[in-house]
Amino acid sequence: MSAARGRREPPRFRAVAVRHVERRSPRLVRVTLGGPELDGLTIDQPAASVRLLLPPLETDAPVVPTWNGNEFLLPDGHRPTIRTFTPRRSDPEALELDVEIVVHGGGAASTWADAAAPDAQAAISGPGRGYTVDAGAPAFFLGGDETAIPAISQLLEVLPAATPVQVRIEVAHPDARLELPDHPRADVEWCELASGATPGEALVTTIGDAALDPGTRVWVAGEAAAVQRVRRHLFEERGLPRAQASVRGYWKHGRSGDDDA
Ligand SMILES: Cc1cc2nc3c(=O)[nH]c(=O)nc-3n(C[C@H](O)[C@H](O)[C@H](O)COP(=O)(O)OP(=O)(O)OC[C@H]3O[C@@H](n4cnc5c(N)ncnc54)[C@H](O)[C@@H]3O)c2cc1C
């Protein structure tokens, strides 16, 4: 597409290296990235996003792409491998940033995270917009699939302790369950996706069954087609005011993140 269309250029890529890798569950890998170029990267909202630039296959270091006014491209004209993740923890003193990546069995980021080891190189750009918590809300509902576990964990850390929070998380495998941060009023349910079911099916069902008191703030993220069904349910069937909900597609079933680069 021509540069004349002019999308706003995302923040620059900052070179980082893997400092530490931790399995949070057999399905989720926490990768601590660090390096001097993280200086000045500020993340002040929960459930924000960063773009992770990965090295091309069979190479060690990412090639920093240039913005052509519409998309990032490598010098050879190919699209770089860029995926979006939640900055789960950032430590401006230590110049570190954690991302937690679902190991789902395919895809560049999943494969990279599964094999990640200290000193592996990558780059980070961001942050992208996060969630503004309405501290006066009477209740919260947090829903998502495994890709939303990092954001839901962050939200549980910052939501007011006195406010009730329903948490519903769809997992494709039972071993994707993990310990979430404590919230004194949280009611957590893990919903297992039946074998062969379409991603998001269990999440859509549990949201359909949820009792939402008036004024409840709803945050949902997961597979794009599933969250589209969630939007229709919330806004058209329940008549939930749009201002009370944040519903975001995090990935597309059957489509690689490369297609959206
Ligand atoms: C704002 C935002 C925040 C996000 N935060 C996180 C996060 O913290 N952790 C995280 O893991 N993901 C997160 N995601 C989702 C992540 O960007 C996608 O899952 C991404 O497609 C993974 O890249 P990949 O290279 O592993 O797979 P891709 O190359 O993009 O896809 C390859 C194949 O795998 C499928 N696929 C992709 N993701 C999944 C999945 N999770 N489960 C099953 N199949 C999948 C695709 O449909 C495709 O068929 C976030 C997305 C957004 C927009």
The ligand as an SDF file (V2000), in Angstrom:
LIG
                    3D

 53 58  0  0  0  0  0  0  0  0999 V2000
   -3.3440   -6.3600   22.8300 C   0  0  0  0  0  0  0  0  0  0  0  0
   -2.9280   -7.8260   22.7290 C   0  0  0  0  0  0  0  0  0  0  0  0
   -2.3310   -8.4550   23.8240 C   0  0  0  0  0  0  0  0  0  0  0  0
   -1.9540   -9.8020   23.7390 C   0  0  0  0  0  0  0  0  0  0  0  0
   -1.3470  -10.3810   24.8150 N   0  0  0  0  0  0  0  0  0  0  0  0
   -0.9330  -11.6620   24.7340 C   0  0  0  0  0  0  0  0  0  0  0  0
   -0.2190  -12.2690   25.8180 C   0  0  0  0  0  0  0  0  0  0  0  0
    0.0870  -11.6170   26.8340 O   0  0  0  0  0  0  0  0  0  0  0  0
    0.1680  -13.5660   25.6940 N   0  0  0  0  0  0  0  0  0  0  0  0
   -0.1100  -14.3040   24.5360 C   0  0  0  0  0  0  0  0  0  0  0  0
    0.2790  -15.4740   24.4610 O   0  0  0  0  0  0  0  0  0  0  0  0
   -0.7850  -13.7450   23.5170 N   0  0  0  0  0  0  0  0  0  0  0  0
   -1.1780  -12.4460   23.5720 C   0  0  0  0  0  0  0  0  0  0  0  0
   -1.8160  -11.8850   22.5050 N   0  0  0  0  0  0  0  0  0  0  0  0
   -2.1560  -12.7450   21.3660 C   0  0  0  0  0  0  0  0  0  0  0  0
   -0.9720  -13.0350   20.4330 C   0  0  0  0  0  0  0  0  0  0  0  0
   -0.5310  -11.8210   19.8370 O   0  0  0  0  0  0  0  0  0  0  0  0
   -1.4220  -14.0330   19.3440 C   0  0  0  0  0  0  0  0  0  0  0  0
   -1.8510  -15.2410   19.9190 O   0  0  0  0  0  0  0  0  0  0  0  0
   -0.3530  -14.2970   18.2890 C   0  0  0  0  0  0  0  0  0  0  0  0
   -1.0080  -14.7190   17.1190 O   0  0  0  0  0  0  0  0  0  0  0  0
    0.6500  -15.3840   18.6730 C   0  0  0  0  0  0  0  0  0  0  0  0
    1.6140  -15.4690   17.6530 O   0  0  0  0  0  0  0  0  0  0  0  0
    2.2450  -16.8510   17.1340 P   0  0  0  0  0  0  0  0  0  0  0  0
    3.4140  -16.4510   16.2920 O   0  0  0  0  0  0  0  0  0  0  0  0
    2.4550  -17.7760   18.2750 O   0  0  0  0  0  0  0  0  0  0  0  0
    1.1240  -17.4820   16.2080 O   0  0  0  0  0  0  0  0  0  0  0  0
    0.7170  -16.9650   14.7420 P   0  0  0  0  0  0  0  0  0  0  0  0
    1.8310  -17.1520   13.7730 O   0  0  0  0  0  0  0  0  0  0  0  0
    0.1500  -15.6010   14.8660 O   0  0  0  0  0  0  0  0  0  0  0  0
   -0.4530  -17.9740   14.3650 O   0  0  0  0  0  0  0  0  0  0  0  0
   -0.1930  -19.3050   13.8840 C   0  0  0  0  0  0  0  0  0  0  0  0
   -1.4340  -20.1550   14.0670 C   0  0  0  0  0  0  0  0  0  0  0  0
   -1.6920  -20.3110   15.4680 O   0  0  0  0  0  0  0  0  0  0  0  0
   -2.9950  -19.8410   15.8090 C   0  0  0  0  0  0  0  0  0  0  0  0
   -2.8960  -19.1850   17.1310 N   0  0  0  0  0  0  0  0  0  0  0  0
   -2.3640  -17.9780   17.4330 C   0  0  0  0  0  0  0  0  0  0  0  0
   -2.4530  -17.7510   18.7620 N   0  0  0  0  0  0  0  0  0  0  0  0
   -3.0480  -18.8460   19.2990 C   0  0  0  0  0  0  0  0  0  0  0  0
   -3.4180  -19.2290   20.6230 C   0  0  0  0  0  0  0  0  0  0  0  0
   -3.1740  -18.4480   21.6760 N   0  0  0  0  0  0  0  0  0  0  0  0
   -4.0150  -20.4430   20.8160 N   0  0  0  0  0  0  0  0  0  0  0  0
   -4.2510  -21.2710   19.7650 C   0  0  0  0  0  0  0  0  0  0  0  0
   -3.9190  -20.9710   18.4830 N   0  0  0  0  0  0  0  0  0  0  0  0
   -3.3270  -19.7670   18.2680 C   0  0  0  0  0  0  0  0  0  0  0  0
   -3.3790  -18.8840   14.6750 C   0  0  0  0  0  0  0  0  0  0  0  0
   -4.7790  -18.8590   14.5250 O   0  0  0  0  0  0  0  0  0  0  0  0
   -2.6910  -19.4960   13.4740 C   0  0  0  0  0  0  0  0  0  0  0  0
   -3.4770  -20.5290   12.9250 O   0  0  0  0  0  0  0  0  0  0  0  0
   -2.1890  -10.5430   22.5410 C   0  0  0  0  0  0  0  0  0  0  0  0
   -2.7650   -9.8870   21.4450 C   0  0  0  0  0  0  0  0  0  0  0  0
   -3.1330   -8.5540   21.5260 C   0  0  0  0  0  0  0  0  0  0  0  0
   -3.7410   -7.8860   20.3160 C   0  0  0  0  0  0  0  0  0  0  0  0
  1  2  1  0
  2  3  1  0
  2 52  2  0
  3  4  2  0
  4  5  1  0
  4 50  1  0
  5  6  2  0
  6  7  1  0
  6 13  1  0
  7  8  2  0
  7  9  1  0
  9 10  1  0
 10 11  2  0
 10 12  1  0
 12 13  2  0
 13 14  1  0
 14 15  1  0
 14 50  1  0
 15 16  1  0
 16 17  1  0
 16 18  1  0
 18 19  1  0
 18 20  1  0
 20 21  1  0
 20 22  1  0
 22 23  1  0
 23 24  1  0
 24 25  2  0
 24 26  1  0
 24 27  1  0
 27 28  1  0
 28 29  2  0
 28 30  1  0
 28 31  1  0
 31 32  1  0
 32 33  1  0
 33 34  1  0
 33 48  1  0
 34 35  1  0
 35 36  1  0
 35 46  1  0
 36 37  1  0
 36 45  1  0
 37 38  2  0
 38 39  1  0
 39 40  1  0
 39 45  2  0
 40 41  1  0
 40 42  2  0
 42 43  1  0
 43 44  2  0
 44 45  1  0
 46 47  1  0
 46 48  1  0
 48 49  1  0
 50 51  2  0
 51 52  1  0
 52 53  1  0
M  END
$$$$
